[in-house]
Amino acid sequence: MCLILRISMFQLSDFSKDGSINFIVGSAKVKHPSEPAKLEVSFTEIPSPPGPYWVLSSDYETHSLVYGCSDFGLFRLEFAWILSREPTMSEETLQSLQNILSAAGVNPEKMVATNQDETYCAPMDQ
C-alpha cells in the first residue's frame, strides 16, 4: 500500500531585469510517513522526476532550513535554503541554521543571500 500525503502547493517567484515576475507552481508530499520532514517536490511545468526537499529545521513561525540533493551518475546537485517570513533574521538564528548545514556537510559560505531591498521587492506587493 502506498500512502501519499499532499502537503501543500506553493509558488516560487523571482524578478527579471525588466521588472516582470517569473514564477513556478509546485507541490510537496511526504515521501514516507515515518519521516515527515523528508518531502518530494514536483513542478507541473517541468517534465522531471520529483526532487528531495528535506526540512532540517523549523520553528514553524519565522524560519525554516531546507536541504535537497540528487545524484545523477557522474555528478551530484545540492541545494539549501534558509527561509524566513521576514526580510531579516537575527544573527543568532542565522548562525544556528548555518551550523546545522555545516554539520550536514554543506558549506554555508557558498550560499548567496537574496536581495531583500524594499524597492526590489515592491512588485510582489502589487
C-alpha positions as CSV (number, residue, x, y, z in Angstrom):
1,M,0.0,0.0,0.0
2,C,1.3,3.4,-0.9
3,L,0.3,6.4,1.2
4,I,0.6,9.8,-0.4
5,L,0.0,12.8,1.7
6,R,-0.1,16.1,-0.2
7,I,1.5,18.8,2.0
8,S,1.0,22.0,0.0
9,M,1.0,23.9,-3.2
10,F,3.5,26.7,-3.3
11,Q,4.9,29.3,-5.7
12,L,8.5,30.3,-6.2
13,S,9.0,33.8,-7.6
14,D,11.8,35.9,-9.0
15,F,12.2,39.1,-10.8
16,S,13.5,39.6,-14.3
17,K,15.8,42.5,-15.2
18,D,12.8,44.2,-16.9
19,G,10.8,44.1,-13.6
20,S,8.5,41.3,-14.6
21,I,7.8,38.5,-12.1
22,N,8.7,34.9,-13.1
23,F,7.1,32.1,-11.1
24,I,6.5,28.4,-11.0
25,V,3.9,26.5,-9.0
26,G,4.8,23.2,-7.3
27,S,3.6,20.7,-4.8
28,A,5.2,18.8,-2.0
29,K,4.3,15.5,-0.5
30,V,5.7,13.3,2.3
31,K,7.7,10.5,0.8
32,H,7.2,8.2,3.8
33,P,5.0,8.7,6.9
34,S,7.9,7.7,9.2
35,E,10.0,10.7,8.0
36,P,7.5,13.6,7.7
37,A,10.3,16.2,7.2
38,K,11.5,14.5,4.0
39,L,9.4,15.7,1.2
40,E,9.3,15.2,-2.6
41,V,8.7,18.4,-4.6
42,S,7.4,18.5,-8.2
43,F,6.6,21.2,-10.6
44,T,3.9,20.7,-13.2
45,E,5.7,22.9,-15.8
46,I,8.9,20.9,-15.6
47,P,9.0,17.4,-17.0
48,S,11.3,15.8,-14.4
49,P,11.0,13.4,-11.5
50,P,10.2,14.8,-8.1
51,G,13.2,16.2,-6.1
52,P,14.1,15.8,-2.5
53,Y,13.1,18.7,-0.1
54,W,14.2,17.9,3.4
55,V,13.2,20.2,6.2
56,L,16.3,20.2,8.5
57,S,14.9,22.8,11.0
58,S,11.9,25.0,11.5
59,D,10.3,27.0,14.3
60,Y,7.0,26.8,12.4
61,E,6.5,30.6,12.7
62,T,9.5,32.6,11.4
63,H,12.0,30.4,9.6
64,S,12.9,27.0,8.1
65,L,16.0,25.4,6.8
66,V,15.6,23.1,3.8
67,Y,18.1,20.8,2.0
68,G,17.9,18.7,-1.1
69,C,20.4,16.6,-3.1
70,S,20.2,14.4,-6.1
71,D,22.8,12.1,-7.7
72,F,22.9,11.9,-11.5
73,G,25.6,9.3,-12.1
74,L,28.7,11.4,-12.7
75,F,27.6,14.5,-10.8
76,R,25.6,15.5,-7.7
77,L,23.3,18.5,-7.2
78,E,22.9,20.0,-3.7
79,F,20.5,22.8,-2.7
80,A,20.0,24.5,0.6
81,W,17.6,27.3,1.5
82,I,17.3,29.4,4.6
83,L,13.7,30.6,4.5
84,S,12.3,33.5,6.6
85,R,8.9,35.1,6.8
86,E,10.6,38.4,7.3
87,P,13.3,40.2,5.2
88,T,15.8,39.8,8.0
89,M,16.5,37.4,10.9
90,S,18.7,37.6,13.9
91,E,22.4,36.9,13.6
92,E,22.0,34.2,16.3
93,T,19.3,32.4,14.3
94,L,21.2,32.6,11.0
95,Q,24.4,31.3,12.7
96,S,22.4,28.4,14.3
97,L,21.0,27.4,10.9
98,Q,24.4,27.7,9.2
99,N,25.8,25.4,11.9
100,I,23.1,22.8,11.1
101,L,24.1,23.0,7.4
102,S,27.8,22.6,8.3
103,A,27.0,19.6,10.5
104,A,25.2,18.0,7.5
105,G,28.3,18.6,5.3
106,V,27.1,21.7,3.5
107,N,29.3,24.7,3.2
108,P,27.1,27.7,4.1
109,E,29.8,30.1,2.8
110,K,28.7,29.1,-0.7
111,M,25.2,30.4,-0.2
112,V,24.2,33.7,-1.7
113,A,21.8,36.0,0.2
114,T,18.6,37.0,-1.6
115,N,18.1,40.7,-2.4
116,Q,15.6,41.9,0.2
117,D,15.7,45.6,-0.8
118,E,12.2,47.1,-0.4
119,T,12.3,48.7,-3.8
120,Y,13.4,45.5,-5.5
121,C,10.6,43.5,-3.7
122,A,7.8,46.1,-4.2
123,P,6.3,44.4,-7.3
124,M,5.4,41.4,-5.1
125,D,3.0,43.6,-3.1
126,Q,1.1,44.7,-6.2
